[in-house]
Amino acid sequence: MNLFLEKVVEDGYESYSITGAGYALIVAIAIALFAAIGYFLNPGGKAKMSIKQLTFSALCLALAFVWSNVKLFKLPMGGSVTVFSMFFVTYIGYLYGPRVSMAAAFAYGILQLIVDPYIISVPQLLCDYILAFGALGISGFFYKNKNALFTGYIAGIFGRFVFSVLSGVIFFADYAPEGMSPLAYSAAYNGMYIAAEGLLTIGVLLIPAVRSALNRVKNQAMEQAVA
């Protein structure tokens, strides 16, 4: 592990930072993962991502990453309410469905891992970054539903909530106050910031002009695109 992660002790707590070899490993894993996604979901080279899909997905991920750094408030042990950053990831699912949204969400998780990691173990790394952020891609499974913009978003952030709670129970149970179960504490802690951002985002999406603008973007994104 010392080759890829370097131990850091701060305020009596141990965590790990990523070494240069660790970053190289992450990139290699990401490439292998995307190749596997392309192989299993696009056998024979069918239904490959179009240039337009890649362009719009990259734009959404860029917006998600930029706005993830605009924090309305930040909790002391991780987690923050950002300005719609999760929505831009789930919006990819609304545009193109699960194949593209899952790949994009995993990419977003890897980006968050590279830029702002908090690591105490490899399983925790996978749960908090790859699985939790990757779960935002669940939105794509609802893209044909009525009110897909809302149902996909709610499903995506709930998926992130589930993995974040699981991480809290398994890896951060010691932080739970005495007499309080780790599950209840983790659910309350993670629900606080995820629900706050979710309610704020849904409130904005309920504005007719906002929905109309997002639907116009979808119409442009779907022109000559392969779903």
N, C-alpha and C positions, 0 to 999 in steps of 0.2 A: 504493500500500500504506500510505502514511503516514496516510491518512484512516481506515483501519480497524485498523491495527496500529502501535504505537509502539515504537521500538527501545530496548532496555535492555541496558546493558553491565555485567556483574558478574563480578569475578574474571577479567577478560580475555576472557570469553565473551559473545557477542552472542545475545540472544533478543528476543522481542517480547511486549508486553502488549497487551490488547485495548482499543481506545478505545470511547467511547460509541457512535460510528457503527458500530464493529465489532460491538458487542452488538446493535444494531438490525438489522444485516445478518444476524447469526446467527438472530435470532428470525424474520426474514422468510424466510430459507431453510428454517427448521424448519417454518413454516406451509405453505410451498409443497411441501415434501417430504411432509408428512402428507396434504396435499390430493391429491398425486399418488398416494400409497399408497392412499388411499381410492378414487380414481378407477379405477386399474388393477386393484386387487384386489376392488373392489366395484362393477362396472359396473351401471348402472341402479339404484344405491342398494341392492342386495341385500346381505344379510349384514352390515349395519352393526354396529359395536360396540354392545353393549347397555350400559345404565347400570351393570349389575353388573360387566361386564368392565372398564369404565373404572375403577370404584371399586376392584376388587381389584388391577388393574394399577397404579393410582396408589399404593395401599398398599404393594405390593411394591417399587416404585421408591423410595418414601420410606424404607422399611427399608434398601434397598440403599445409598441415599445416606447415611443416618445411620451405618450400620455401615462404610461406606467410610472414614469419618473416625476409626474406632477401629482403629488400626494396631498389629499385634503387633510388627512391625519394618519399617523403611523403608530402602530401598537409597539410596546417596548420589546416584545419577544418575537417580532416578525409579523407580517401582514399589515396591509394598509388599504385605505379607501383611495382609489385613484380616479382619474377623470375618464371613465368609460373605457379603460384599457381592455377589460375582458370582452366588452361588446364587439370591438373591432375584430377579435379572433373569431367569435361566434358568428359574426356577419359573413365570414367566408363560407361557413356552412349554409347560410341562407342563400348565398349566391350559387354555390356549386355542388352542394351535397356532401355526403360523408367521405368520399374518396379524397377529395381535395382538403376538406376541413381537418381530417385527422392528421394528414401529413403536415399541414400548416401549424396545427396546434402543437404537435411534437417539436416542430422547428422553433416555435415560440418558447417552449419549455427549455430547450437547449440554449436558446439565446439568453433567457433569464439566468440559467445556471452559469453561463460563461461570464456574464456581466456582474451579477450580484449574488454570489453563492453563500449559503450558510450550511455547512456540511459537518455532521458528526459521525456519519457512517455511509457506506455505499447504499445499503437498502433505504436509508432515509433520503439520500440524494435522489434515488429513483422515484420514491413516493412523492416527495415534495415538488420536484421539478418535472420529471418526465411524465409521470402519471397524473399529477394534479393539474398541471397546465395542459397536458395532452387531452384531458377529459373535456376541455372546452370544445374540442372538435366533435363531441357528441351532438352538437347543434345541427350538424349536417344531416343526421338521420331524420330530422323533422322538416326538411326544406320543402317537402311537398304538402305538408299539413296546412290546414287553415290557420291563419295567424302564426305562420312559421317564424316570423321575426321575433315574436314573444316566446313561443313554446321552445324554440331552439335555444334562445338565450337562457331561459330558465333552466332547461335541461343541462346546458353546458356548465353554468355556474354551480348547479347542484352537484354535478360530477366532480368539479374541483373541490367543493365543500366536503364530499364524502372522503376523498383521498387526503385532504388536509386534516380532517378529524381523525382518520385512521393513523396518520403520521403522529398526531398529538398523543394518541392513546399508546402507541407502540414505542415511540422514541422520546417523548417529552412528558411522560406521566409524572415524573418527579416534580414538575412545576405546579401540579394541581394543589390547591390549598388543602390543608389537613381536614379530613372529614368529608371531602368532596371527591366523587369518583372521577377518574381521569377522562372517562367518556363524556360525562356531563360538562366537565371543565373545557375539554377540547371542542365540543360542540358549541358551547357558549362563546368561547374565544374566537374560533374561526367563523362562526355564524355572525359575530358582531360586524366584522369588516366586509365579509362577502355579501351579507344581506343589506348592509348600508349602501354599498355600491350598486347592488342589484335594484333596490327600490329607487335610488336616484336615477339610474339608467332607464328603468321602465317608465318613470315619470316623464322623462324627456321623450321617450318613444311614443308616449300617448299624445304628444302634440301632433296634430294632423300635418302641419307643414314639414315636420321632421320625417314622418313616415313617407310622405309624398316624395321628398328629396331622396330618401334611401331607396325607394322603389324605382325612381328614375335612374339612379346609379345601377341598380340591378338590371334594368332593361339594357343599359349600355354594356354592362359586363357580360350579358348573355348573348349579345349579338355575335353570331358565327362562332360561338363557343361550344365545345363538345362537353356535354354534361356527364 
